[in-house]
Structures are given as C-alpha cells and as structure tokens.
Amino acid sequence: SQTIHQWPATLVQPVGSPLSLECTVEGTSNPNLYWYRQAAGRGLQLLFYSVGIGQISSEVPQNLSASRPQDRQFILSSKKLLLSDSGFYLCAWSSGALKSYTFGSGTRLTVV
Amino acid sequence: GENVEQHPSTLSVQEGDSAVIKCTYSDSASNYFPWYKQELGKGPQLIIDIRSNVGEKKDQRIAVTLNKTAKHFSLHITETQPEDSAVYFCAPRGNNNDMRFGAGTRLTVKP
C-alpha cells in the first residue's frame, strides 16, 4: 500500500534562518506531488506541484522554493524565513489528474 | 483557474441532526468532486467523492449530490455524531494536475 511521510512534525525557526521540509512517498511510482500551506483556521493554499522529477510548478510567488530530486521525494525550502512563513505545511500525492489526494500528517512551522 | 466557494463557513448542529455543506465552482470542465475531512492538527482525508457521470453517491451516513448544470455539489451527513466535528473541504477538479480547495466549513456537533 502507498504511504506518505512528512517531517518534521513541528519546527520553530528564527527569522532569517533556512528551511528544509521533506516529503517522501512509498508504494507508488511517478506520483503527482504537492505542497500546501494552511494558516491557522484558514483554508489550503497550493504552493507548488510537480508531475515529475525536476518539474515544479509554482502557484504563488514568495519566499519559498520546491525541488523534486527523486521520483518520490519532494522538498520545500527557504533561504531566509519570514514571520509570515509560519503555518501548517502539508505534502500530498495523487496518482493522476482525476484521482484523490493523500495528505501527509503536516509540519507546523513557527517562525519567531 | 477554478473559483471554489463553500457555504456555510461554520455550521453547528445537535447530535443526531443532519448537516449539509454546499460547494459551488466555476470551471465547467470540472468532472471530479471530492470532499475531505480535516481533524485538528492533521492532514485532510478523503471521505467521499463523485464523478460527473453520477448524480449521487452514498456511503453509510455520508452522501454527496452533484448538480453539474448549476455547478454545485453538496455533502450530506445524517445522524451526526460528535466525532463528525471537523473542518470539511471540497476540491472540484478537471483534467489538470492541481487541486484547489474551498475555504472550508467548520462543523461542530454538540452532544
């Protein structure tokens, strides 16, 4: 069966520090991968999605970047965090355009 | 891109009552209509979905109805229980690779 792993679960980082969140999927190949951010009590904002290795689509210009160095690995990064980067970050995968999403357990990032 | 709206944004019901959440969308090419449930501190989980060739689908206490002409679909929960309390998201989708979510509906079921 397919599983998705996301870590860390919580993270407290100072302003200006770098960020690296990792997401990996097991049990499937060539998944579509996604990063979402959710502010407290708010909806899900699509940040990046990828349909293949090295292919990244960015939805919102911002302080973040994403990379997909391997088929089942998706990384969210920042060189210098801002206070506004705080939020709940969710990784998800899907097997195709008309398929449901499976979400990771999320990373709660607090920038102080 | 797809414009998705959910109503209501919050919903409070008494245990045992029914709850209905409506999702409207703008893209007439949408043909996949899922609903997700997000419990506190967790990622959303798919609870039910429907495709455009079907008008209604039921799974025990939950059901989804679709009106493609009017471009809306609804989540129905009957005999609500306290564990149904969560945030529910719709995410209509067409033949593209990204999924846009509604703003969410916070459902509270009072015992």
Interface residues (C-beta under 8 A of the other chain):
Chain A: N32 Y34 Y36 R42 G43 L44 L46 Y49 V51 S57 E59 L90 A92 S94 A97 L98 K99 S100 Y101 T102 F103 G104 S105 G106 R108
Chain B: N31 Y32 P34 Y36 G41 K42 G43 P44 Q45 L46 D49 R51 F89 A91 R93 G94 N95 N96 N97 D98 M99 R100 F101 G102 A103 G104
